[in-house]
């Protein structure tokens, strides 16, 4: 399996940001880490290994980036407004640096899907919903789609605009809505075991339904906890039957 580590100084984040790329061809899967993790998290926990058959067959090319949650929502000494600013800088980094990097190392018409587990699921969903013109779909595993779950009571306009449960019900821009509706690759997947919150996935699916947005909601049983074994099992199922 081809594996390359890249790095560049991010103008949006004002720091060096590494990324790892797995594979040589195929649609692009952009992985957003969980919680405070780094760009190699999905490799360490063997999620990349579950994708090996698709990567080596040239069906899939995987890109994984660093999170900056410890510089925003998980930095508990930081003022809420500054966390929101940093979060928006991360969004800019993805849209204005990572997406062009993917296109330059794949092709200009490569389909790009965001993907993440836990906190990464929220970020992945948000990144897609805000820019469906450049991101084509999302696979979100074990997510909670309300940013307020992480803000410790802080609320402002930027929390609202990065919290899909809050802004999607009020989204009125017809062009953006139609771009979201055209995607047939919105996957909300969760277990029902320890530390999972399937009701959150159900509530968010209802929000999408009310906006006429097609989605796939897949709630697995109580034997599937909020853990890596669950996500390692989910990923091949979606690569085989859902994503293309």
Backbone bond lengths (Angstrom), bond angles and torsions (degrees), N, CA, C in turn:
res aa  C-N    CA-C-N  psi(-1)  N-CA   C-N-CA  omega(-1)  CA-C   N-CA-C  phi
1 X - - - 1.466 - - 1.533 109.84 -
2 X 1.308 116.24 124.57 1.464 120.14 178.82 1.531 110.17 -68.06
3 X 1.325 115.51 134.60 1.470 121.06 -179.03 1.517 108.58 -141.14
4 X 1.332 116.50 126.52 1.461 121.35 -179.74 1.526 109.46 -134.89
5 X 1.331 115.25 135.71 1.469 120.38 173.71 1.519 108.43 -103.19
6 X 1.317 115.45 130.72 1.461 122.99 178.07 1.530 108.38 -120.65
7 X 1.306 116.21 160.77 1.459 120.51 177.39 1.515 109.27 -157.57
8 X 1.327 116.28 144.55 1.458 120.50 173.89 1.526 109.25 -152.84
9 X 1.320 114.12 159.93 1.458 119.81 177.65 1.519 107.80 -80.82
10 X 1.318 116.00 118.44 1.459 121.58 -175.27 1.519 111.36 -82.75
11 X 1.319 118.75 118.71 1.464 120.20 173.97 1.531 112.25 -62.38
12 X 1.329 116.99 -35.23 1.465 119.80 -178.58 1.516 111.93 -68.08
13 X 1.325 116.86 -40.57 1.463 121.62 -174.30 1.519 113.51 -100.97
14 X 1.343 116.64 -11.03 1.465 122.04 178.98 1.528 111.54 57.85
15 X 1.335 115.54 44.60 1.456 120.74 177.42 1.518 108.39 -162.34
16 X 1.321 115.47 162.98 1.457 120.92 175.92 1.527 108.82 -72.40
17 X 1.331 115.53 132.60 1.462 120.85 -178.89 1.527 109.78 -127.80
18 X 1.333 117.60 114.26 1.465 120.66 177.62 1.528 111.04 -84.94
19 X 1.307 115.25 159.40 1.463 122.53 174.03 1.512 107.71 -149.04
20 X 1.317 115.93 150.29 1.456 120.43 177.39 1.523 108.68 -119.56
21 X 1.333 115.05 142.02 1.458 122.00 -178.90 1.522 108.22 -122.01
22 X 1.324 116.19 131.50 1.459 122.75 178.02 1.525 108.62 -117.12
23 X 1.312 116.32 124.49 1.442 119.97 175.23 1.512 113.71 106.63
24 X 1.333 115.22 174.54 1.461 121.65 -173.98 1.522 113.38 -125.10
25 X 1.348 117.27 -14.64 1.463 119.50 -175.26 1.524 108.60 -162.91
26 X 1.338 115.40 164.99 1.460 120.75 176.70 1.512 111.90 112.17
27 X 1.322 114.98 174.17 1.463 118.27 176.90 1.526 109.07 -65.16
28 X 1.321 116.37 159.13 1.468 121.56 -173.67 1.522 110.97 -99.20
29 X 1.321 115.36 131.44 1.455 122.30 173.21 1.520 107.29 -113.06
30 X 1.324 116.27 113.69 1.466 122.42 -177.35 1.521 109.02 -96.97
31 X 1.330 116.76 112.40 1.459 122.70 -176.29 1.521 111.01 -91.73
32 X 1.328 115.39 128.44 1.466 122.93 175.76 1.531 107.31 -108.10
33 X 1.335 118.93 123.22 1.469 120.62 -173.35 1.522 113.89 -65.32
34 X 1.313 114.64 164.30 1.453 122.20 173.10 1.527 109.26 -79.78
35 X 1.301 116.40 151.26 1.467 123.85 167.76 1.522 114.05 37.56
36 X 1.347 117.03 -118.74 1.466 121.57 -173.64 1.518 113.01 -98.86
37 X 1.319 117.63 21.92 1.462 121.10 -169.65 1.527 112.80 -84.13
38 X 1.346 113.49 174.08 1.458 120.12 -176.71 1.527 111.03 -112.48
39 X 1.338 115.38 -174.05 1.458 121.56 -172.95 1.527 113.77 -70.95
40 X 1.329 117.56 -14.07 1.468 120.89 179.19 1.529 112.98 -101.54
41 X 1.317 117.05 5.68 1.467 120.56 -177.11 1.527 112.00 -57.27
42 X 1.326 117.18 -47.75 1.457 119.61 -175.58 1.534 111.72 -66.47
43 X 1.314 116.49 -26.57 1.462 119.78 174.31 1.530 110.52 -73.10
44 X 1.333 117.40 -45.93 1.473 121.15 -178.42 1.524 112.06 -58.85
45 X 1.322 116.10 -36.68 1.465 120.05 -177.55 1.526 112.96 -95.19
46 X 1.337 115.51 18.35 1.466 123.70 171.24 1.532 115.50 65.85
47 X 1.326 117.15 14.85 1.463 117.53 175.56 1.527 110.69 -68.33
48 X 1.327 116.68 -36.57 1.470 120.07 177.80 1.525 110.06 -61.68
49 X 1.316 116.78 -38.57 1.462 120.15 -179.46 1.527 111.42 -60.80
50 X 1.329 117.29 -34.70 1.472 119.56 178.94 1.528 111.33 -66.97
51 X 1.331 117.36 -20.07 1.460 121.22 -179.25 1.529 112.61 -93.23
52 X 1.323 117.28 -5.44 1.458 121.42 -172.23 1.539 113.61 -49.84
53 X 1.340 120.51 -46.47 1.466 118.36 -177.50 1.529 113.53 -58.84
54 X 1.312 116.90 -38.27 1.466 120.69 -179.14 1.531 110.97 -75.61
55 X 1.343 116.09 -36.20 1.465 120.23 178.68 1.527 110.06 -66.68
56 X 1.328 117.22 -48.39 1.461 120.62 -176.97 1.526 112.42 -68.72
57 X 1.341 116.28 -24.71 1.466 120.37 178.23 1.528 112.54 -82.40
58 X 1.324 117.25 -1.89 1.456 120.29 -179.77 1.512 114.33 74.52
59 X 1.333 116.25 20.17 1.458 120.34 177.58 1.525 112.08 -91.00
60 X 1.327 116.79 -19.44 1.456 122.31 -170.14 1.518 110.51 -146.26
61 X 1.307 116.08 136.62 1.461 122.46 173.21 1.521 106.94 -124.73
62 X 1.322 116.77 124.20 1.466 121.85 -171.78 1.517 110.15 -107.16
63 X 1.323 115.25 134.17 1.461 123.35 177.13 1.528 107.49 -121.14
64 X 1.322 117.03 130.98 1.460 120.61 179.57 1.528 109.47 -129.24
65 X 1.331 116.50 131.70 1.466 122.77 -175.35 1.528 110.12 -118.89
66 X 1.315 115.82 167.60 1.460 121.37 174.46 1.523 111.12 -74.70
67 X 1.314 115.33 152.06 1.464 119.92 166.41 1.529 108.53 -91.52
68 X 1.324 115.62 163.30 1.473 119.77 171.46 1.531 109.84 -127.41
69 X 1.322 117.19 27.89 1.460 120.60 -177.13 1.530 112.70 -60.04
70 X 1.335 116.87 -30.46 1.468 118.83 178.43 1.527 111.58 -72.92
71 X 1.319 117.32 -11.44 1.466 121.93 175.31 1.520 111.20 -103.07
72 X 1.330 116.16 5.07 1.466 119.29 178.69 1.525 108.95 -138.10
73 X 1.326 118.21 -103.90 1.460 120.54 -169.26 1.518 114.18 -69.20
74 X 1.319 118.30 -20.55 1.464 120.24 179.96 1.526 112.65 -102.90
75 X 1.330 116.65 10.87 1.458 121.27 172.41 1.532 107.01 -97.87
76 X 1.324 116.30 99.25 1.458 120.39 -170.24 1.527 113.40 -82.62
77 X 1.333 116.70 1.31 1.462 120.40 173.03 1.532 111.63 -99.41
78 X 1.312 116.95 -1.25 1.462 122.44 -173.72 1.530 110.40 -96.48
79 X 1.328 116.93 141.72 1.458 120.51 176.86 1.525 110.27 -65.85
80 X 1.339 115.37 144.12 1.456 120.57 -176.69 1.512 113.92 -55.56
81 X 1.313 117.34 -41.65 1.468 120.73 -179.05 1.523 110.92 -63.10
82 X 1.328 116.39 -37.55 1.462 120.01 179.14 1.532 111.19 -70.97
83 X 1.342 116.63 -33.07 1.461 119.67 175.12 1.523 110.53 -61.92
84 X 1.330 116.08 -43.15 1.463 120.39 -179.59 1.522 111.15 -64.03
85 X 1.322 116.58 -39.78 1.465 120.60 177.87 1.526 109.92 -61.57
86 X 1.340 116.23 -45.52 1.460 119.96 -178.97 1.530 111.04 -64.92
87 X 1.319 115.78 -38.61 1.461 119.70 178.15 1.530 110.92 -61.12
88 X 1.308 117.29 -43.31 1.468 120.84 178.86 1.519 111.39 -65.89
89 X 1.319 117.09 -31.89 1.464 119.60 175.31 1.522 110.78 -65.82
90 X 1.328 116.49 -35.69 1.466 120.02 175.29 1.528 110.72 -63.81
91 X 1.332 116.26 -43.75 1.464 119.59 176.19 1.523 110.70 -56.69
92 X 1.331 116.03 -45.73 1.473 120.02 -179.99 1.527 110.82 -61.66
93 X 1.325 116.11 -40.11 1.468 120.55 177.47 1.528 110.64 -57.94
94 X 1.319 117.45 -45.74 1.463 120.60 179.93 1.527 110.64 -64.32
95 X 1.327 116.74 -50.54 1.465 120.21 -173.76 1.529 112.88 -69.30
96 X 1.320 116.41 -41.88 1.468 120.42 -170.36 1.518 114.65 -98.62
97 X 1.341 117.06 -12.32 1.465 120.09 -179.36 1.533 112.34 -123.27
98 X 1.329 116.93 -50.43 1.463 119.38 -175.85 1.528 111.60 -71.92
99 X 1.325 117.18 -45.75 1.473 119.06 179.59 1.531 111.11 -60.39
100 X 1.349 119.97 -47.21 1.471 118.33 174.46 1.526 113.46 -60.40
101 X 1.334 117.63 -35.98 1.464 120.91 176.47 1.527 110.60 -61.04
102 X 1.322 116.41 -43.84 1.468 120.09 177.56 1.523 110.23 -60.53
103 X 1.310 116.88 -46.34 1.467 120.13 -178.01 1.534 110.82 -64.59
104 X 1.319 116.62 -37.86 1.468 120.29 -178.74 1.527 112.76 -72.78
105 X 1.327 116.97 -23.78 1.464 120.17 -179.55 1.527 111.77 -104.85
106 X 1.304 117.29 0.88 1.465 122.43 173.11 1.517 107.25 -124.18
107 X 1.320 116.70 -102.74 1.466 121.29 172.50 1.512 108.22 -151.19
108 X 1.320 116.51 164.04 1.461 120.37 -174.89 1.524 112.40 -68.22
109 X 1.329 117.96 -20.48 1.463 120.19 -179.60 1.528 112.84 -107.77
110 X 1.331 117.29 15.74 1.465 121.21 178.18 1.527 110.80 -61.77
111 X 1.319 116.03 132.79 1.463 119.89 172.64 1.526 108.93 -71.48
112 X 1.330 115.79 135.04 1.463 121.57 -179.56 1.520 108.78 -120.68
113 X 1.334 116.30 123.43 1.451 122.34 174.18 1.530 108.69 -115.79
114 X 1.322 116.54 135.15 1.456 120.03 172.25 1.522 109.15 -87.11
115 X 1.330 115.63 153.82 1.463 120.28 -177.71 1.520 108.83 -153.98
116 X 1.318 116.02 142.14 1.452 120.16 175.41 1.507 111.18 -169.20
117 X 1.326 115.47 160.97 1.454 122.44 176.52 1.518 109.11 -115.97
118 X 1.334 116.10 150.17 1.455 122.97 177.65 1.542 110.12 58.89
119 X 1.338 119.60 -125.43 1.466 120.95 178.98 1.531 110.14 -60.77
120 X 1.327 116.80 -30.76 1.449 120.33 176.38 1.512 113.13 -64.06
121 X 1.342 117.28 -26.77 1.463 120.58 177.10 1.527 110.59 -66.62
122 X 1.338 116.07 -43.62 1.468 119.23 177.66 1.523 110.48 -60.81
123 X 1.326 117.09 -48.77 1.463 120.22 -179.55 1.525 111.00 -61.02
124 X 1.321 117.20 -42.18 1.455 120.67 -178.81 1.522 111.20 -62.62
125 X 1.320 115.95 -44.99 1.465 119.86 178.70 1.517 110.77 -63.78
126 X 1.316 116.92 -44.53 1.463 120.99 -178.92 1.522 111.50 -62.96
127 X 1.321 116.83 -43.63 1.466 120.81 -179.23 1.526 110.86 -60.93
128 X 1.323 116.90 -41.34 1.465 119.65 177.34 1.523 111.98 -66.89
129 X 1.323 116.98 -49.79 1.464 120.15 -173.31 1.526 112.63 -64.56
130 X 1.325 117.06 -31.33 1.459 119.62 179.99 1.524 112.41 -78.33
131 X 1.349 118.04 -26.22 1.461 120.00 -177.91 1.533 111.67 -137.11
132 X 1.331 117.20 62.06 1.464 119.14 178.49 1.520 113.28 -69.13
133 X 1.335 116.53 -5.16 1.463 120.27 175.46 1.525 112.22 -75.98
134 X 1.338 117.68 -22.96 1.470 120.03 -178.47 1.531 112.59 -121.99
135 X 1.330 117.60 -13.26 1.466 122.21 176.42 1.519 107.12 -118.83
136 X 1.315 116.90 134.93 1.460 121.38 -167.12 1.522 115.54 -99.01
137 X 1.313 117.42 -12.43 1.455 119.39 179.87 1.513 110.74 175.96
138 X 1.345 116.09 -177.02 1.458 120.36 -173.83 1.524 110.29 -152.53
139 X 1.325 115.53 141.17 1.462 123.10 168.19 1.523 106.63 -117.72
140 X 1.325 116.27 108.95 1.468 122.31 -176.04 1.522 108.87 -113.52
141 X 1.321 116.60 120.36 1.462 122.03 -176.04 1.527 110.50 -112.49
142 X 1.333 115.19 125.58 1.470 121.78 172.44 1.517 112.09 59.28
143 X 1.316 116.53 44.34 1.452 120.64 -176.63 1.520 114.28 -98.92
144 X 1.324 114.47 162.71 1.458 124.63 166.62 1.521 104.97 -122.09
145 X 1.310 118.12 125.55 1.465 120.70 -166.49 1.521 113.32 -102.26
146 X 1.324 114.99 22.10 1.464 122.86 174.13 1.529 107.67 -114.86
147 X 1.318 116.94 112.68 1.465 120.82 -179.07 1.520 111.35 -62.04
148 X 1.328 117.25 -24.94 1.465 120.92 179.55 1.532 112.02 -60.83
149 X 1.314 118.19 -17.54 1.465 120.29 174.65 1.532 111.35 -63.11
150 X 1.339 116.44 -19.23 1.467 121.13 -174.93 1.529 113.35 -115.92
151 X 1.324 118.66 -4.12 1.469 120.00 -171.55 1.525 114.19 -95.84
152 X 1.326 117.49 -1.66 1.478 121.77 178.20 1.529 112.41 52.40
153 X 1.310 114.59 44.11 1.453 120.42 174.95 1.507 115.35 91.45
154 X 1.317 118.26 -11.39 1.464 119.81 179.62 1.523 109.63 -73.92
155 X 1.333 115.30 139.84 1.471 121.14 -179.70 1.522 109.10 -145.15
156 X 1.290 115.92 130.37 1.459 120.74 169.32 1.522 107.80 -153.43
157 X 1.316 115.96 -175.51 1.462 120.60 -176.48 1.523 111.83 -60.38
158 X 1.340 116.88 -36.88 1.454 119.75 -177.15 1.530 112.48 -74.98
159 X 1.337 117.46 -29.12 1.457 119.29 170.65 1.528 108.75 -62.94
160 X 1.325 115.98 -46.66 1.470 121.19 178.29 1.522 111.42 -54.87
161 X 1.327 117.62 -48.41 1.457 121.32 -174.29 1.533 113.83 -77.89
162 X 1.325 117.31 -0.06 1.459 120.71 173.86 1.529 111.72 -120.51
163 X 1.319 116.01 14.64 1.459 122.31 -178.66 1.524 108.69 -119.02
164 X 1.333 118.24 94.96 1.469 120.38 -172.21 1.524 114.89 -54.06
165 X 1.312 118.39 -35.82 1.465 120.10 178.05 1.513 112.04 -61.54
166 X 1.335 117.42 -24.87 1.453 121.39 -178.51 1.525 112.98 -92.92
167 X 1.343 117.67 -45.21 1.459 117.55 -172.31 1.526 114.43 -87.73
168 X 1.332 118.21 -26.39 1.462 118.50 -177.81 1.535 112.37 -63.86
169 X 1.346 120.34 -40.81 1.472 118.13 178.88 1.531 113.48 -57.74
170 X 1.336 116.93 -26.85 1.468 121.07 -177.35 1.521 113.36 -103.15
171 X 1.334 117.29 3.39 1.461 120.25 -179.18 1.523 109.50 -67.52
172 X 1.328 115.65 118.97 1.468 120.71 -175.45 1.517 112.69 -118.67
173 X 1.330 117.65 -5.87 1.456 120.00 -179.47 1.535 109.25 -68.71
174 X 1.328 115.76 111.58 1.465 120.50 -172.81 1.521 111.39 -61.88
175 X 1.329 117.22 -41.58 1.465 120.69 -176.64 1.529 110.79 -62.75
176 X 1.332 116.79 -46.39 1.463 120.69 179.51 1.522 110.81 -64.74
177 X 1.332 116.39 -43.50 1.462 119.77 178.91 1.523 111.72 -59.88
178 X 1.313 116.78 -43.02 1.465 119.53 -179.59 1.529 111.59 -66.08
179 X 1.333 116.74 -35.76 1.464 119.03 176.52 1.523 110.85 -64.73
180 X 1.336 116.97 -40.89 1.464 120.73 177.07 1.525 109.91 -64.76
181 X 1.330 116.32 -44.03 1.470 120.61 -177.78 1.520 112.51 -64.12
182 X 1.320 117.27 -29.24 1.467 120.35 -179.64 1.528 112.52 -71.81
183 X 1.312 116.60 -21.62 1.461 119.40 178.90 1.525 109.83 -72.51
184 X 1.316 116.44 131.07 1.461 120.78 173.89 1.527 109.69 -106.13
185 X 1.330 114.99 22.03 1.465 120.01 -174.70 1.531 110.34 -129.06
186 X 1.323 116.29 56.96 1.463 122.09 172.89 1.521 106.59 -113.95
187 X 1.310 116.37 104.72 1.466 122.08 -173.60 1.521 109.85 -116.50
188 X 1.315 116.32 121.39 1.461 123.82 178.62 1.521 106.18 -114.61
189 X 1.330 116.67 110.83 1.468 121.42 -171.59 1.528 108.70 -126.48
190 X 1.314 116.64 138.71 1.462 119.77 179.20 1.518 110.03 -155.70
191 X 1.307 115.66 153.62 1.449 120.54 167.82 1.515 109.95 -87.31
192 X 1.333 115.79 179.14 1.468 120.97 176.96 1.523 111.46 -122.71
193 X 1.340 116.42 10.79 1.453 120.61 -177.16 1.520 112.91 -86.61
194 X 1.323 115.71 -156.75 1.468 122.18 -174.06 1.521 111.63 -57.45
195 X 1.325 114.98 131.26 1.458 124.89 175.24 1.537 113.79 68.44
196 X 1.322 117.65 8.18 1.450 120.52 171.71 1.522 110.10 -88.41
197 X 1.335 116.27 158.89 1.463 121.28 178.35 1.529 108.23 -134.76
198 X 1.333 117.45 73.53 1.462 119.30 -178.16 1.521 113.45 -61.94
199 X 1.329 117.14 -24.76 1.471 118.78 179.04 1.519 110.87 -64.46
200 X 1.333 117.88 -32.03 1.458 120.68 177.82 1.525 110.58 -65.02
201 X 1.328 116.58 -42.08 1.461 120.09 177.09 1.525 110.66 -63.11
202 X 1.327 116.31 -40.98 1.458 120.10 178.66 1.512 112.78 -63.87
203 X 1.326 116.58 -41.49 1.471 119.77 178.74 1.520 111.13 -63.35
204 X 1.335 115.76 -41.29 1.459 118.16 -178.90 1.524 111.10 -70.09
205 X 1.321 116.96 -37.63 1.466 119.75 175.99 1.526 110.56 -58.96
206 X 1.327 117.49 -39.22 1.471 121.26 178.04 1.525 110.75 -63.01
207 X 1.336 117.15 -38.15 1.466 120.79 176.91 1.527 110.01 -61.10
208 X 1.324 117.09 -45.29 1.469 120.05 178.22 1.523 110.86 -63.56
209 X 1.319 117.03 -43.46 1.465 121.43 179.24 1.524 111.05 -57.28
210 X 1.318 116.34 -44.06 1.462 120.73 -178.59 1.520 112.72 -65.32
211 X 1.337 117.31 -21.86 1.476 121.40 177.68 1.526 111.73 -96.29
212 X 1.311 118.00 7.26 1.454 120.86 179.83 1.514 113.82 70.76
213 X 1.334 116.63 28.51 1.463 122.45 -178.76 1.524 109.24 -100.24
214 X 1.326 116.30 126.19 1.462 121.34 178.86 1.524 109.83 -74.57
215 X 1.332 116.59 137.44 1.456 121.56 -179.37 1.522 108.81 -149.56
216 X 1.313 115.28 165.65 1.460 122.63 171.52 1.522 107.69 -118.81
217 X 1.326 117.06 115.10 1.461 122.83 175.73 1.519 107.88 -104.12
218 X 1.317 116.43 123.80 1.461 121.93 -175.95 1.525 108.36 -131.16
219 X 1.331 116.41 106.05 1.461 121.62 -178.43 1.517 108.66 -106.19
220 X 1.337 115.61 113.22 1.458 121.83 -179.99 1.534 109.82 -84.43
221 X 1.315 117.42 169.53 1.456 122.37 -170.39 1.516 115.45 -78.12
222 X 1.315 114.47 -176.39 1.457 122.04 -175.25 1.521 112.94 -70.71
223 X 1.322 117.38 -12.50 1.468 120.02 176.96 1.521 112.36 -79.47
224 X 1.355 117.30 -1.14 1.465 121.54 -177.06 1.525 109.66 -113.04
225 X 1.357 117.82 100.64 1.470 121.94 -178.49 1.529 111.77 -84.65
226 X 1.303 114.80 178.61 1.469 122.95 176.75 1.526 107.82 -80.04
227 X 1.337 115.09 81.75 1.458 118.21 -170.74 1.526 110.21 -160.36
228 X 1.322 114.99 166.81 1.457 120.91 -173.88 1.513 113.76 -63.93
229 X 1.334 118.02 -35.65 1.464 119.41 179.55 1.526 110.53 -60.00
230 X 1.319 116.44 -37.63 1.464 120.63 176.76 1.523 110.56 -62.17
231 X 1.325 116.85 -47.89 1.463 120.16 -175.61 1.524 111.51 -71.19
232 X 1.336 116.46 -33.19 1.470 119.19 175.60 1.525 111.18 -66.34
233 X 1.310 117.57 -28.76 1.460 120.99 177.74 1.524 111.29 -80.84
234 X 1.323 116.68 -38.06 1.461 120.68 -179.14 1.530 112.16 -65.70
235 X 1.327 116.34 -42.00 1.463 119.93 -170.27 1.529 113.24 -57.08
236 X 1.341 120.24 -51.13 1.466 118.60 -179.53 1.526 113.29 -61.80
237 X 1.319 117.32 -32.55 1.467 120.75 178.13 1.529 109.92 -60.18
238 X 1.317 116.14 -42.81 1.464 119.70 -178.44 1.520 112.69 -76.22
239 X 1.310 116.74 -33.98 1.460 118.63 176.14 1.521 110.87 -66.34
240 X 1.333 116.84 -35.15 1.467 120.72 -176.57 1.524 112.45 -79.03
241 X 1.333 117.22 -41.61 1.462 119.50 -167.41 1.524 115.30 -114.73
242 X 1.336 118.67 -17.76 1.455 119.41 -170.54 1.530 113.12 -116.64
243 X 1.321 116.61 -55.98 1.455 119.80 -176.67 1.525 110.32 -80.27
244 X 1.315 115.31 142.67 1.470 119.37 176.31 1.514 109.76 -158.46
